[in-house]
Amino acid sequence: MQSHIAHIVKPHEPTLKPKLCQRACKARPREELDDIIFDELGLTQVERNEVYWSVAELVKQRLDKAAIR
């Protein structure tokens, strides 16, 4: 995985600055970055779909909570 993202994040950088992060995220389509990470984790397509579903549920819950306030 290191070789795939070495051009985005240097190993010695503890955190990314917002502008650098925005540029890194735009450097490749989000799905391609997801695939690199999921491949390194060894996730199957079913597990990847579960991750996306879970994230969508968390976003929905957060939006619902914000609407209550």
N, CA, C and O of each residue as an XYZ file, in Angstrom:
276
protein
N       0.829     -1.191      0.000
C       0.000      0.000      0.000
C       0.867      1.246      0.000
O       0.521      2.245     -0.631
N       1.973      1.196      0.693
C       2.847      2.357      0.796
C       3.234      2.876     -0.579
O       3.247      4.086     -0.802
N       3.550      1.973     -1.507
C       3.980      2.412     -2.827
C       2.872      3.116     -3.589
O       3.147      3.990     -4.411
N       1.627      2.749     -3.330
C       0.502      3.366     -4.026
C       0.235      4.781     -3.561
O      -0.221      5.608     -4.350
N       0.507      5.081     -2.304
C       0.167      6.400     -1.778
C       1.383      7.235     -1.406
O       1.237      8.312     -0.828
N       2.566      6.761     -1.724
C       3.772      7.497     -1.354
C       3.784      8.884     -1.962
O       4.325      9.815     -1.367
N       3.197      9.037     -3.136
C       3.176     10.359     -3.769
C       2.136     11.277     -3.139
O       2.152     12.482     -3.392
N       1.243     10.745     -2.335
C       0.202     11.549     -1.694
C       0.623     11.956     -0.290
O       0.508     13.125      0.077
N       1.104     11.016      0.487
C       1.454     11.274      1.887
C       2.867     10.760      2.139
O       3.162      9.593      1.881
N       3.726     11.618      2.637
C       5.078     11.195      2.986
C       5.016     10.472      4.330
O       4.280     10.899      5.219
N       5.769      9.394      4.496
C       5.706      8.602      5.734
C       5.977      9.392      7.010
O       5.440      9.045      8.062
N       6.788     10.439      6.952
C       7.137     11.182      8.152
C       6.120     12.253      8.518
O       6.261     12.894      9.560
N       5.096     12.465      7.690
C       4.091     13.477      7.993
C       3.041     12.904      8.950
O       2.302     11.994      8.573
N       2.964     13.422     10.180
C       2.002     12.880     11.135
C       0.563     13.207     10.786
O      -0.329     12.403     11.057
N       0.314     14.352     10.201
C      -1.044     14.741      9.823
C      -1.006     15.466      8.493
O       0.032     15.982      8.078
N      -2.134     15.495      7.842
C      -2.260     16.216      6.585
C      -2.877     17.583      6.826
O      -3.779     17.731      7.650
N      -2.399     18.554      6.122
C      -3.016     19.869      6.166
C      -4.256     19.814      5.284
O      -4.271     19.065      4.307
N      -5.300     20.584      5.598
C      -6.542     20.504      4.826
C      -6.360     20.658      3.315
O      -6.959     19.905      2.548
N      -5.551     21.612      2.878
C      -5.377     21.809      1.433
C      -4.687     20.621      0.792
O      -5.039     20.225     -0.319
N      -3.702     20.042      1.483
C      -3.017     18.868      0.960
C      -3.984     17.700      0.866
O      -3.980     16.957     -0.116
N      -4.803     17.542      1.879
C      -5.783     16.454      1.881
C      -6.760     16.617      0.726
O      -7.089     15.640      0.052
N      -7.227     17.839      0.489
C      -8.161     18.080     -0.609
C      -7.519     17.734     -1.945
O      -8.152     17.120     -2.804
N      -6.262     18.129     -2.118
C      -5.569     17.812     -3.370
C      -5.362     16.312     -3.508
O      -5.515     15.762     -4.598
N      -5.015     15.645     -2.414
C      -4.799     14.204     -2.456
C      -6.090     13.484     -2.815
O      -6.081     12.532     -3.596
N      -7.188     13.935     -2.250
C      -8.477     13.298     -2.527
C      -8.900     13.507     -3.968
O      -9.569     12.652     -4.548
N      -8.518     14.638     -4.555
C      -8.867     14.910     -5.949
C      -7.887     14.259     -6.914
O      -8.161     14.164     -8.110
N      -6.739     13.807     -6.395
C      -5.717     13.233     -7.261
C      -6.193     11.958     -7.941
O      -5.791     11.670     -9.068
N      -7.019     11.217     -7.289
C      -7.565      9.978     -7.841
C      -9.048      9.924     -7.509
O      -9.496     10.500     -6.518
N      -9.799      9.229     -8.344
C     -11.206      9.042     -7.973
C     -11.308      8.322     -6.630
O     -10.489      7.458     -6.314
N     -12.301      8.680     -5.863
C     -12.469      8.101     -4.527
C     -12.529      6.585     -4.575
O     -11.980      5.920     -3.697
N     -13.185      6.027     -5.582
C     -13.316      4.576     -5.667
C     -11.959      3.906     -5.840
O     -11.733      2.817     -5.313
N     -11.057      4.545     -6.573
C      -9.736      3.966     -6.770
C      -8.954      3.952     -5.456
O      -8.265      2.978     -5.153
N      -9.058      5.021     -4.686
C      -8.402      5.056     -3.378
C      -9.023      4.025     -2.443
O      -8.314      3.341     -1.704
N     -10.350      3.917     -2.478
C     -11.021      2.905     -1.658
C     -10.526      1.512     -2.013
O     -10.246      0.702     -1.130
N     -10.419      1.233     -3.312
C      -9.968     -0.094     -3.754
C      -8.560     -0.407     -3.256
O      -8.278     -1.539     -2.864
N      -7.677      0.589     -3.269
C      -6.314      0.368     -2.777
C      -6.354     -0.036     -1.310
O      -5.700     -0.998     -0.905
N      -7.126      0.703     -0.514
C      -7.215      0.406      0.916
C      -7.900     -0.931      1.158
O      -7.414     -1.746      1.942
N      -9.021     -1.159      0.492
C      -9.748     -2.410      0.674
C      -8.912     -3.612      0.239
O      -8.965     -4.665      0.873
N      -8.141     -3.460     -0.838
C      -7.264     -4.549     -1.285
C      -6.231     -4.876     -0.212
O      -5.969     -6.045      0.070
N      -5.648     -3.843      0.383
C      -4.654     -4.059      1.432
C      -5.276     -4.746      2.648
O      -4.625     -5.551      3.314
N      -6.534     -4.424      2.932
C      -7.230     -5.054      4.053
C      -7.748     -6.447      3.699
O      -8.152     -7.207      4.579
N      -7.732     -6.770      2.424
C      -8.187     -8.082      1.984
C      -9.699     -8.248      2.032
O     -10.194     -9.359      2.225
N     -10.439     -7.153      1.858
C     -11.899     -7.216      1.938
C     -12.496     -7.759      0.645
O     -12.053     -7.417     -0.451
N     -13.502     -8.606      0.791
C     -14.244     -9.103     -0.367
C     -15.211     -8.020     -0.826
O     -15.387     -7.010     -0.144
N     -15.836     -8.230     -1.982
C     -16.803     -7.248     -2.481
C     -17.988     -7.116     -1.521
O     -18.511     -6.020     -1.323
N     -18.404     -8.228     -0.932
C     -19.508     -8.184      0.033
C     -19.116     -7.340      1.248
O     -19.915     -6.543      1.739
N     -17.884     -7.520      1.729
C     -17.410     -6.734      2.873
C     -17.268     -5.258      2.517
O     -17.556     -4.388      3.340
N     -16.828     -4.977      1.303
C     -16.719     -3.581      0.849
C     -18.093     -2.931      0.802
O     -18.261     -1.789      1.229
N     -19.064     -3.655      0.287
C     -20.435     -3.131      0.246
C     -20.954     -2.859      1.650
O     -21.659     -1.873      1.872
N     -20.617     -3.714      2.588
C     -21.032     -3.536      3.980
C     -20.407     -2.274      4.579
O     -21.059     -1.555      5.337
N     -19.156     -2.010      4.241
C     -18.501     -0.786      4.717
C     -19.259      0.435      4.194
O     -19.569      1.347      4.960
N     -19.558      0.456      2.893
C     -20.283      1.595      2.315
C     -21.659      1.754      2.956
O     -22.081      2.869      3.263
N     -22.358      0.633      3.157
C     -23.686      0.687      3.765
C     -23.588      1.238      5.189
O     -24.395      2.078      5.588
N     -22.610      0.769      5.945
C     -22.436      1.220      7.331
C     -22.120      2.709      7.400
O     -22.649      3.418      8.257
N     -21.274      3.179      6.514
C     -20.947      4.608      6.489
C     -22.191      5.423      6.144
O     -22.444      6.465      6.749
N     -22.959      4.951      5.178
C     -24.189      5.655      4.807
C     -25.160      5.707      5.989
O     -25.811      6.728      6.207
N     -25.260      4.630      6.741
C     -26.121      4.611      7.920
C     -25.635      5.600      8.980
O     -26.444      6.296      9.595
N     -24.328      5.665      9.195
C     -23.774      6.618     10.163
C     -24.068      8.058      9.751
O     -24.410      8.892     10.590
N     -23.933      8.343      8.464
C     -24.232      9.695      7.964
C     -25.703     10.010      8.174
O     -26.050     11.105      8.619
N     -26.569      9.057      7.858
C     -28.008      9.272      8.039
C     -28.330      9.531      9.506
O     -29.091     10.447      9.821
N     -27.764      8.741     10.397
C     -28.010      8.929     11.833
C     -27.537     10.297     12.294
O     -28.212     10.956     13.086
N     -26.390     10.724     11.806
C     -25.847     12.036     12.193
C     -26.746     13.158     11.684
O     -27.000     14.125     12.403
N     -27.226     13.033     10.453
C     -28.130     14.045      9.897
C     -29.449     14.073     10.651
O     -29.999     15.143     10.912
N     -29.958     12.893     11.001
C     -31.192     12.819     11.774
C     -31.013     13.470     13.145
O     -31.888     14.195     13.617
N     -29.891     13.207     13.765
C     -29.600     13.791     15.087
C     -29.506     15.311     14.990
O     -30.011     16.028     15.853
N     -28.858     15.793     13.938
C     -28.720     17.254     13.756
C     -30.075     17.904     13.506
O     -30.294     19.043     13.920
N     -30.978     17.208     12.843
C     -32.304     17.760     12.555
C     -33.141     17.905     13.813
O     -34.023     18.762     13.877
N     -32.874     17.078     14.813
C     -33.622     17.124     16.077
C     -33.255     18.362     16.877
O     -34.102     18.935     17.563
N     -32.019     18.770     16.795
C     -31.534     19.905     17.595
C     -32.028     21.185     17.089
O     -31.711     22.234     17.650
